[in-house]
Every structure is written in structure tokens, then in C-alpha cells.
Amino acid sequence: MVFILNLETSTTVCSVSVSGDGKILSLREQNDAKSHASQLNPFIEEALKEAGISASELSAIAVSKGPGSYTGLRIGVSTAKGMAYALQLPLIAIDTLYSMASGFRTKNLSQLSDSGDLLCPMIDARRMEVYSAVYNTGLEELREIKAEIIDDTSFKSLLENHHIHFFGDGAMKCRQHIHHKSAIFYDSFFPSSEFMGEIANRHYLEKKFVDLAYFEPFYLKDFVATIPGNKMF
């Protein structure tokens, strides 16, 4: 059996799962932006224990590559690379938005129309921006991943001919701008390592691995440090 450890830390969610031949065997996650550094390693230990395997039995490590939080991605990717190196395992990188779209489709299949519905996962990118992409129900990418400021004209042409399902922590702040009747918004849908198992297994079988030495997260935007408002000079 192909056992893969899946790590998702691209947003406020810290999520770890173990999959066997693409099926999720165990899952640990918490939605707290400040928990990644302290919870990731304990979650890994707990997920392995619940799955009934040791780290030495893993076939690969999979990590969500972004886009998303700079700090979250660094923590997840650094941990994944360290484990892959120590255990001499291949590293698999999974696109965060694609993983979200795949998970959303699985959980909401009965609500989707094969003929015209589109999926738009959104991640909060701060400063009124979101990271987003558009997929059809077959998970084909129809619009590339981008960071964009949402306004009243966003997605207008697509909404004229399609129902678009908007989900993710970036979707809620876009709701005030997108009022089209074909726009459908979902609360409380976040990235999760639960959605990575089948994708990671497919990548493993196809030997779609990344270079352990040179792989970096897909930030999409340059990191911009901010100064706390109460900082004294």
C-alpha cells in the first residue's frame, strides 16, 4: 500500500492527514493562524499513530505548495522537506486551489451541474486581494491562478453564462461586491489535507515529484513585512 503523509498549512488551517492508496486513514487539523509552528509536529505524530503506521513505512511526503500565507507555507514546506530528506522519501507538491476545488467537488457533487457550473476557490491574500482560479466540474483549469482585487465587475462575463460556486476564506470578503444571481457563496470551507490524499497518490504513481533541494512554495506575491500599529520608535 502507498502511504503518504499530507501537510496543509497555506492558510489559517493547520492540517495533517495520512492516506493509504489515496484514501484518508487519519486526519488532524485546527483552524488557528498561530497554531502552525506549535501544532504541526504533534499533529504528524498523532496522524501516524491513528493510521497505525510509523514514519519509516511512508512512501512519500505531500505538501500544499500555495498560494497562501507566506509564514504558513514556509512552515509546511520546511517540515515536509526536512522529513523527506531524513526519511529519503520523494516530495510531492500540490496546488492549494486545485486541492480545494477537488475537495469541494467531492463534498458538493449533488449540487453541481456538469454542463455549466464553475468552481472558484478563493484564499484571502490580505489588502482586499484574493488568490483565485476557476475550474469546471471536471477540474480543468479555465482561468489561471492570480492575485486580484475584487470589484463589482469581477467574473461578470463568466457569470452571464455559468453558475459559479465561490468558496474559501477569500470568498466571504468578495460577497459584498459580487451580487449576480448566478454567484453562489459558501461559508466555512477551508483548505484541508483531507482533500490531498487522492491527488497525492496519483502524483506518486505518475512519479510527479519535486526537487527536494530547490523546491520553494508558490507565493504568487512577494512577501511584504508590516510594522505593528503599536510599535514605538
Backbone bond lengths (Angstrom), bond angles and torsions (degrees), N, CA, C in turn:
res aa  C-N    CA-C-N  psi(-1)  N-CA   C-N-CA  omega(-1)  CA-C   N-CA-C  phi
1 M - - - 1.467 - - 1.526 109.55 -
2 V 1.342 115.71 143.33 1.454 121.82 178.36 1.532 108.89 -89.40
3 F 1.320 116.66 108.73 1.462 121.82 177.83 1.533 108.97 -98.82
4 I 1.330 116.56 127.90 1.459 120.88 -179.62 1.523 109.57 -130.44
5 L 1.322 115.36 134.04 1.462 122.00 173.98 1.523 107.63 -91.25
6 N 1.332 117.25 124.36 1.461 123.11 -176.30 1.525 110.40 -111.63
7 L 1.339 116.91 127.35 1.465 122.01 -178.96 1.525 110.10 -119.05
8 E 1.326 116.75 129.31 1.472 122.75 178.14 1.524 108.79 -128.96
9 T 1.339 116.31 111.48 1.468 120.83 -178.58 1.526 111.38 -137.25
10 S 1.316 117.43 24.09 1.468 120.52 -171.62 1.526 113.90 -77.36
11 T 1.333 117.28 -16.55 1.471 120.60 -179.76 1.525 108.89 -130.08
12 T 1.314 117.43 -150.55 1.456 121.33 178.83 1.524 112.09 -72.84
13 V 1.324 117.08 -13.38 1.461 121.54 -178.48 1.526 110.46 -87.37
14 C 1.319 115.84 128.76 1.461 122.42 171.10 1.525 106.23 -104.42
15 S 1.327 117.10 113.02 1.459 120.62 -170.64 1.525 111.00 -135.07
16 V 1.331 115.70 134.85 1.463 122.55 179.80 1.524 108.38 -134.54
17 S 1.322 116.05 134.88 1.459 120.02 174.79 1.516 109.93 -140.51
18 V 1.311 115.11 160.10 1.458 122.13 171.45 1.517 107.09 -120.10
19 S 1.321 115.78 129.65 1.461 120.14 179.25 1.520 109.99 -116.98
20 G 1.328 115.25 149.27 1.454 121.90 175.75 1.510 108.86 -124.65
21 D 1.324 117.41 114.77 1.467 122.29 -174.72 1.526 111.69 52.24
22 G 1.344 115.87 37.18 1.457 121.24 175.88 1.515 115.21 91.04
23 K 1.310 118.18 -11.58 1.467 122.06 -179.95 1.531 109.78 -94.78
24 I 1.332 115.99 135.53 1.461 120.18 -179.78 1.528 110.55 -73.20
25 L 1.332 115.28 122.24 1.462 121.30 -179.68 1.522 111.86 -98.01
26 S 1.329 116.85 -28.30 1.462 120.83 179.63 1.515 108.79 -156.07
27 L 1.338 115.39 154.49 1.467 120.59 -177.50 1.520 109.47 -148.84
28 R 1.324 115.53 133.50 1.452 122.77 172.67 1.516 107.93 -133.71
29 E 1.334 117.63 127.97 1.461 118.67 178.36 1.526 111.12 -157.49
30 Q 1.318 113.81 156.03 1.458 121.85 -179.86 1.518 108.25 -149.48
31 N 1.334 115.70 136.26 1.472 120.49 179.99 1.519 108.84 -97.89
32 D 1.328 113.97 91.02 1.459 121.01 -179.19 1.520 107.08 -158.00
33 A 1.314 116.37 112.36 1.464 121.07 -174.24 1.521 112.94 -58.22
34 K 1.335 117.61 -23.85 1.458 120.71 -176.13 1.530 113.25 -96.29
35 S 1.341 116.13 5.54 1.464 118.85 -173.45 1.526 113.77 -94.25
36 H 1.318 118.55 -12.36 1.458 120.43 -170.62 1.531 113.16 -57.14
37 A 1.318 117.33 -51.70 1.459 120.51 -176.16 1.525 112.29 -63.94
38 S 1.330 116.57 -36.60 1.462 119.77 -175.64 1.531 113.14 -88.80
39 Q 1.319 118.27 -27.54 1.461 121.11 -172.39 1.524 114.74 -101.11
40 L 1.327 118.44 -21.35 1.465 119.14 -172.21 1.529 112.42 -59.56
41 N 1.314 117.93 -50.96 1.470 119.72 -178.52 1.531 113.15 -65.44
42 P 1.358 118.94 -43.12 1.467 118.17 174.50 1.532 112.67 -60.74
43 F 1.323 117.50 -38.27 1.461 120.60 177.94 1.530 110.87 -63.21
44 I 1.335 116.79 -39.03 1.463 120.53 178.13 1.532 110.05 -61.40
45 E 1.319 116.21 -46.67 1.466 120.24 179.93 1.523 110.95 -61.70
46 E 1.333 116.54 -43.52 1.467 120.71 -178.53 1.527 111.57 -67.53
47 A 1.333 116.69 -40.77 1.467 120.04 -178.63 1.528 110.74 -66.09
48 L 1.330 117.02 -40.81 1.464 120.32 177.66 1.527 110.87 -64.36
49 K 1.319 115.83 -42.67 1.462 120.13 -179.77 1.521 111.12 -62.86
50 E 1.342 116.36 -44.82 1.468 119.28 -179.72 1.526 111.49 -65.72
51 A 1.333 117.27 -34.75 1.464 120.66 178.68 1.525 111.91 -73.45
52 G 1.336 115.83 -14.35 1.462 120.37 177.71 1.510 113.92 77.72
53 I 1.336 116.97 28.30 1.456 119.73 178.45 1.532 109.55 -132.43
54 S 1.315 115.54 163.82 1.456 121.06 175.14 1.521 108.88 -102.03
55 A 1.308 116.01 165.48 1.461 120.10 179.64 1.525 111.36 -60.42
56 S 1.315 117.27 -31.19 1.464 120.87 -179.11 1.525 112.90 -68.44
57 E 1.328 117.55 -15.29 1.469 121.32 179.51 1.526 112.87 -91.30
58 L 1.332 117.30 -4.22 1.453 120.69 179.98 1.519 111.23 -68.51
59 S 1.330 115.18 147.56 1.460 121.40 177.29 1.518 111.83 -96.06
60 A 1.345 116.39 -26.60 1.471 120.88 -177.32 1.522 108.87 -166.57
61 I 1.333 114.50 165.35 1.459 122.69 172.17 1.526 107.01 -115.16
62 A 1.333 117.14 132.66 1.465 121.54 176.57 1.516 108.99 -118.52
63 V 1.330 115.91 140.32 1.454 120.48 -179.04 1.519 109.79 -136.23
64 S 1.319 115.95 142.35 1.460 120.97 174.27 1.526 107.95 -71.74
65 K 1.341 117.03 124.59 1.465 120.03 -170.84 1.523 114.27 -94.16
66 G 1.329 118.74 -5.37 1.449 121.31 -177.69 1.513 111.44 107.79
67 P 1.339 114.85 -179.03 1.469 128.17 8.85 1.527 112.27 -73.40
68 G 1.336 114.46 170.17 1.446 119.02 179.96 1.520 111.12 161.92
69 S 1.320 114.97 -154.55 1.456 122.31 -178.32 1.520 111.08 -67.19
70 Y 1.309 116.31 130.59 1.474 120.91 179.03 1.525 110.41 -57.83
71 T 1.322 116.58 -51.04 1.463 120.16 -176.88 1.523 111.15 -65.72
72 G 1.325 116.97 -45.55 1.453 120.56 -179.98 1.517 112.22 -59.67
73 L 1.319 116.72 -45.01 1.456 120.79 179.85 1.522 111.64 -63.79
74 R 1.332 116.47 -41.10 1.462 119.26 179.43 1.529 111.04 -61.30
75 I 1.323 116.59 -42.15 1.464 120.11 -179.35 1.529 110.27 -64.63
76 G 1.316 116.67 -48.11 1.465 120.31 -178.22 1.513 113.01 -64.12
77 V 1.324 116.46 -46.69 1.462 120.22 -177.65 1.523 111.00 -68.65
78 S 1.324 117.85 -40.28 1.465 120.42 178.45 1.527 111.16 -61.53
79 T 1.320 116.14 -42.61 1.465 120.19 178.63 1.522 110.96 -65.19
80 A 1.328 116.40 -44.91 1.467 120.91 -179.42 1.527 111.31 -62.07
81 K 1.328 116.56 -43.61 1.458 120.62 -179.80 1.527 110.96 -66.00
82 G 1.336 116.16 -40.48 1.452 119.88 179.51 1.521 112.09 -63.08
83 M 1.335 116.43 -43.59 1.465 120.11 179.54 1.528 111.22 -67.98
84 A 1.335 116.06 -42.37 1.467 119.64 -179.51 1.529 110.67 -61.99
85 Y 1.331 115.64 -39.95 1.467 119.58 179.40 1.532 110.94 -67.33
86 A 1.330 116.07 -46.47 1.463 120.29 -176.69 1.527 111.80 -65.20
87 L 1.337 116.11 -37.11 1.466 120.94 -176.89 1.525 112.74 -94.46
88 Q 1.351 116.01 -1.71 1.474 121.11 -178.43 1.530 110.80 56.47
89 L 1.348 115.44 51.70 1.461 122.09 -178.77 1.527 110.42 -116.99
90 P 1.324 117.40 153.48 1.465 119.77 174.73 1.524 110.81 -70.55
91 L 1.344 115.27 151.44 1.458 121.85 179.37 1.524 109.32 -109.66
92 I 1.324 115.55 131.23 1.465 122.60 179.97 1.525 108.46 -113.60
93 A 1.320 117.67 129.81 1.462 122.48 178.48 1.527 108.93 -109.94
94 I 1.328 115.84 129.34 1.465 121.14 -175.99 1.509 110.00 -119.48
95 D 1.318 116.29 130.98 1.456 121.95 178.58 1.527 109.84 -63.59
96 T 1.314 116.46 126.52 1.468 121.31 -174.96 1.521 112.16 -63.84
97 L 1.317 118.47 -45.29 1.460 121.05 -177.68 1.523 111.38 -67.96
98 Y 1.324 116.74 -37.99 1.464 119.92 176.84 1.531 110.35 -63.92
99 S 1.323 116.16 -42.97 1.461 120.73 178.13 1.524 111.11 -60.70
100 M 1.342 116.55 -41.66 1.459 120.53 177.27 1.524 111.22 -62.10
101 A 1.335 116.52 -44.29 1.463 120.43 -179.74 1.526 111.09 -62.63
102 S 1.325 116.00 -40.82 1.458 120.55 178.67 1.528 111.22 -63.84
103 G 1.337 116.32 -44.72 1.459 120.17 178.90 1.509 112.27 -65.77
104 F 1.330 116.47 -39.91 1.471 120.00 178.66 1.516 110.48 -63.37
105 R 1.324 116.79 -44.08 1.468 119.76 179.75 1.527 111.11 -60.17
106 T 1.314 116.76 -43.52 1.458 120.44 -179.78 1.525 111.90 -61.65
107 K 1.335 117.02 -42.33 1.452 121.42 -175.86 1.530 113.43 -80.72
108 N 1.333 118.05 -17.40 1.465 120.62 -174.70 1.523 112.86 -128.41
109 L 1.331 116.32 26.24 1.460 121.13 -173.76 1.523 112.85 -56.38
110 S 1.326 116.94 -37.39 1.465 120.20 -176.95 1.528 112.70 -68.58
111 Q 1.331 117.74 -18.47 1.457 121.89 -178.67 1.529 113.08 -94.77
112 L 1.329 117.18 -2.27 1.452 120.71 -174.02 1.521 111.78 -104.03
113 S 1.315 115.33 143.24 1.453 122.14 175.34 1.522 108.89 -103.13
114 D 1.334 116.70 126.91 1.465 120.22 -178.25 1.522 112.20 -63.89
115 S 1.317 116.90 -26.52 1.461 120.62 -171.12 1.526 114.53 -77.89
116 G 1.337 117.62 -34.18 1.451 116.15 -172.32 1.512 117.60 -145.07
117 D 1.325 118.77 -9.28 1.455 119.78 -176.76 1.529 111.20 -72.56
118 L 1.333 115.41 144.03 1.447 121.53 177.57 1.523 109.67 -122.36
119 L 1.310 115.89 153.67 1.463 122.50 -178.97 1.518 109.13 -113.86
120 C 1.329 116.23 130.52 1.460 120.56 -179.59 1.526 110.26 -130.37
121 P 1.344 117.48 88.96 1.466 120.00 173.53 1.524 109.62 -70.60
122 M 1.329 116.19 140.85 1.460 121.32 -178.73 1.522 110.21 -134.41
123 I 1.322 115.69 134.46 1.458 122.22 176.37 1.520 108.51 -118.78
124 D 1.307 116.32 132.95 1.461 121.62 179.16 1.525 109.72 -61.30
125 A 1.335 115.95 123.71 1.472 121.11 179.85 1.522 111.63 -109.25
126 R 1.334 116.64 12.64 1.473 122.18 -179.13 1.530 110.70 69.38
127 R 1.327 114.86 171.77 1.462 122.91 176.40 1.536 112.90 45.63
128 M 1.328 116.43 44.06 1.464 123.27 177.08 1.523 113.57 64.89
129 E 1.321 117.52 15.28 1.455 121.31 177.08 1.524 110.50 -106.17
130 V 1.333 114.99 158.94 1.460 121.56 171.90 1.522 108.54 -134.79
131 Y 1.327 115.19 153.02 1.457 121.31 166.37 1.518 106.11 -93.86
132 S 1.310 117.70 131.28 1.457 119.09 -179.24 1.517 111.06 -151.37
133 A 1.315 115.21 164.33 1.457 123.45 173.40 1.527 106.17 -150.94
134 V 1.314 116.95 166.46 1.463 120.99 179.42 1.527 109.00 -126.58
135 Y 1.334 115.38 130.32 1.462 122.08 179.46 1.526 109.26 -126.76
136 N 1.333 116.20 153.84 1.452 118.81 169.09 1.524 108.39 -86.36
137 T 1.315 117.29 -179.42 1.466 119.78 -176.16 1.527 112.07 -71.72
138 G 1.336 116.76 -11.17 1.454 120.68 173.50 1.512 112.30 -89.72
139 L 1.347 115.89 6.25 1.458 124.79 179.83 1.534 113.09 65.37
140 E 1.316 116.13 26.63 1.457 120.54 171.07 1.524 108.64 -84.22
141 E 1.313 117.25 133.74 1.459 121.22 -178.67 1.524 110.08 -75.60
142 L 1.335 116.08 118.38 1.465 121.33 -179.64 1.518 112.40 -99.07
143 R 1.336 115.83 -23.29 1.456 120.15 175.65 1.511 108.02 -141.45
144 E 1.312 115.81 129.27 1.453 121.19 -173.77 1.520 112.68 -61.76
145 I 1.304 115.00 159.83 1.458 121.91 176.79 1.522 109.40 -65.70
146 K 1.325 115.78 133.83 1.457 119.62 178.05 1.515 110.83 -151.73
147 A 1.310 115.56 159.31 1.461 121.97 170.59 1.515 106.43 -100.31
148 E 1.328 117.19 127.32 1.458 119.60 -175.13 1.518 111.77 -148.44
149 I 1.313 114.87 152.89 1.457 121.90 172.45 1.526 107.82 -90.02
150 I 1.311 116.47 124.83 1.463 121.37 -177.18 1.522 110.06 -85.81
151 D 1.353 115.56 133.19 1.463 120.45 174.93 1.524 108.63 -134.96
152 D 1.309 116.83 -171.05 1.461 120.95 -174.58 1.525 113.67 -67.29
153 T 1.325 118.33 -14.91 1.465 120.99 -179.35 1.527 112.85 -98.89
154 S 1.321 117.35 -5.66 1.470 120.90 -176.97 1.530 111.59 -61.62
155 F 1.313 116.26 133.53 1.468 124.62 177.33 1.530 113.57 64.62
156 K 1.326 116.95 10.96 1.465 120.33 -173.92 1.521 112.60 -57.92
157 S 1.322 118.31 -46.83 1.464 120.67 -177.24 1.526 111.40 -65.80
158 L 1.331 117.43 -39.02 1.466 119.99 178.58 1.519 111.85 -68.02
159 L 1.336 116.31 -37.17 1.463 120.62 -178.21 1.524 112.63 -69.20
160 E 1.309 117.87 -19.29 1.461 120.45 177.86 1.524 111.69 -68.04
161 N 1.343 116.26 -25.28 1.466 119.91 -175.00 1.526 114.58 -122.86
162 H 1.340 116.22 -3.61 1.464 118.77 -175.81 1.527 111.19 -143.24
163 H 1.317 115.73 149.68 1.458 120.00 163.13 1.520 106.81 -80.16
164 I 1.322 117.02 131.94 1.461 120.58 178.21 1.520 108.79 -116.82
165 H 1.319 115.50 127.83 1.460 122.36 178.70 1.528 107.56 -96.80
166 F 1.332 116.27 113.50 1.465 122.77 -179.01 1.531 108.77 -100.84
167 F 1.333 116.68 129.36 1.460 119.75 -177.72 1.514 109.93 -152.24
168 G 1.330 115.64 160.19 1.458 121.56 -175.36 1.518 110.17 110.64
169 D 1.343 117.40 167.06 1.453 119.80 -175.49 1.528 112.84 -69.56
170 G 1.322 117.82 -14.23 1.456 120.21 175.73 1.512 113.37 -84.11
171 A 1.332 116.69 -18.30 1.462 120.31 -175.49 1.528 112.03 -69.74
172 M 1.309 116.98 -34.10 1.451 119.52 -174.91 1.528 112.63 -65.71
173 K 1.318 116.80 -37.26 1.460 117.44 -179.20 1.530 111.80 -78.19
174 C 1.335 116.69 -10.10 1.471 120.71 176.69 1.524 111.89 -90.09
175 R 1.316 115.85 -14.37 1.454 120.81 -175.80 1.526 112.25 -60.77
176 Q 1.330 116.46 -30.95 1.455 119.85 -178.29 1.523 112.59 -72.61
177 H 1.339 117.13 -15.26 1.459 121.02 -178.56 1.529 113.18 -105.04
178 I 1.320 117.30 -30.62 1.464 121.07 -175.94 1.522 109.00 -101.72
179 H 1.339 115.84 109.59 1.472 120.21 -173.58 1.529 112.75 -117.69
180 H 1.305 117.34 10.44 1.463 120.50 -176.69 1.528 110.93 -64.73
181 K 1.333 116.47 146.36 1.472 121.03 -178.01 1.526 112.51 -64.90
182 S 1.326 116.65 -20.67 1.470 120.12 -179.58 1.521 113.17 -91.30
183 A 1.327 117.12 2.60 1.468 121.70 178.31 1.527 109.42 -92.02
184 I 1.325 116.81 125.95 1.458 122.64 -178.52 1.524 108.38 -121.22
185 F 1.316 116.95 123.74 1.465 121.36 -176.23 1.528 110.70 -110.35
186 Y 1.324 114.89 146.93 1.464 121.65 -178.44 1.523 109.68 -125.60
187 D 1.320 115.47 131.94 1.460 121.32 176.62 1.528 109.89 -86.50
188 S 1.305 115.26 155.24 1.469 122.58 168.05 1.527 114.12 56.67
189 F 1.315 116.85 42.49 1.459 119.82 172.13 1.529 107.66 -116.45
190 F 1.322 116.28 121.64 1.462 121.29 -174.20 1.531 110.66 -130.60
191 P 1.322 117.11 160.47 1.469 119.17 172.99 1.524 110.08 -59.18
192 S 1.318 116.59 148.03 1.458 121.28 -180.00 1.518 109.55 -151.82
193 S 1.313 116.41 144.40 1.464 120.15 174.72 1.525 111.13 -66.65
194 E 1.332 116.74 -14.72 1.461 121.28 175.73 1.530 110.72 -59.53
195 F 1.338 116.68 -30.46 1.464 121.03 -176.87 1.527 112.51 -85.09
196 M 1.325 117.47 -5.46 1.462 120.85 -172.32 1.527 114.10 -91.85
197 G 1.319 118.13 -19.00 1.462 121.49 -170.75 1.515 114.60 -56.84
198 E 1.334 116.57 -53.13 1.464 119.88 -176.92 1.520 111.29 -67.38
199 I 1.339 116.25 -39.00 1.469 120.61 179.78 1.529 110.26 -65.24
200 A 1.326 115.94 -45.81 1.463 120.50 179.91 1.523 111.24 -62.10
201 N 1.310 116.76 -40.26 1.463 120.10 179.84 1.521 110.75 -64.11
202 R 1.324 116.11 -40.28 1.467 120.35 178.24 1.532 110.71 -63.95
203 H 1.336 115.96 -43.58 1.465 119.90 177.93 1.537 110.74 -61.32
204 Y 1.319 115.53 -39.92 1.462 119.45 -179.40 1.528 110.74 -62.68
205 L 1.315 116.89 -47.02 1.460 120.79 -178.40 1.528 111.28 -65.11
206 E 1.346 116.02 -30.77 1.468 120.68 178.74 1.523 112.12 -89.80
207 K 1.339 116.17 1.53 1.465 123.11 -179.44 1.541 112.04 56.33
208 K 1.319 115.81 41.08 1.460 121.68 177.43 1.531 108.53 -91.11
209 F 1.315 115.44 81.55 1.456 122.29 -177.75 1.529 109.72 -108.34
210 V 1.333 115.81 157.75 1.463 120.15 175.75 1.526 109.06 -104.79
211 D 1.329 115.03 158.42 1.453 120.87 179.54 1.527 109.80 -70.57
212 L 1.297 116.36 119.97 1.461 121.32 -174.35 1.521 112.04 -62.28
213 A 1.310 117.11 -35.45 1.465 120.59 -176.34 1.516 113.02 -76.41
214 Y 1.324 116.63 -35.08 1.467 119.59 -170.24 1.530 114.90 -109.96
215 F 1.317 117.99 -7.11 1.463 119.02 -178.05 1.529 112.26 -65.55
216 E 1.325 115.96 134.24 1.457 122.95 175.43 1.528 108.93 -129.84
217 P 1.334 117.74 152.54 1.464 119.87 177.98 1.537 111.90 -61.39
218 F 1.317 115.79 156.75 1.459 122.42 177.42 1.526 107.61 -90.94
219 Y 1.336 116.15 91.40 1.461 120.13 -175.82 1.527 111.97 -77.01
220 L 1.313 118.32 -33.01 1.450 126.46 -177.99 1.517 112.35 73.69
221 K 1.344 117.00 -42.10 1.463 121.37 175.22 1.512 109.54 -120.10
222 D 1.325 116.59 151.99 1.449 120.80 175.09 1.518 109.88 -67.99
223 F 1.325 115.94 145.04 1.463 120.77 177.12 1.524 109.73 -70.51
224 V 1.340 115.18 132.67 1.458 120.77 177.89 1.519 108.14 -121.58
225 A 1.320 117.21 115.76 1.461 120.89 179.41 1.518 109.37 -76.58
226 T 1.323 116.40 141.78 1.458 120.85 177.81 1.515 109.71 -116.22
227 I 1.314 115.78 153.79 1.463 121.50 178.52 1.524 108.38 -100.56
228 P 1.327 118.22 124.43 1.451 120.70 179.59 1.537 111.17 -52.93
229 G 1.333 114.77 142.76 1.463 119.32 -176.56 1.514 114.34 -63.50
230 N 1.332 116.40 -23.53 1.468 118.71 -178.24 1.524 113.02 -98.99
231 K 1.341 116.84 12.54 1.460 119.30 -178.57 1.539 109.84 -69.19
232 M 1.316 116.26 133.57 1.454 121.51 -179.69 1.518 110.49 -99.61
233 F 1.291 117.76 139.54 1.454 123.23 178.89 1.535 109.12 -108.86
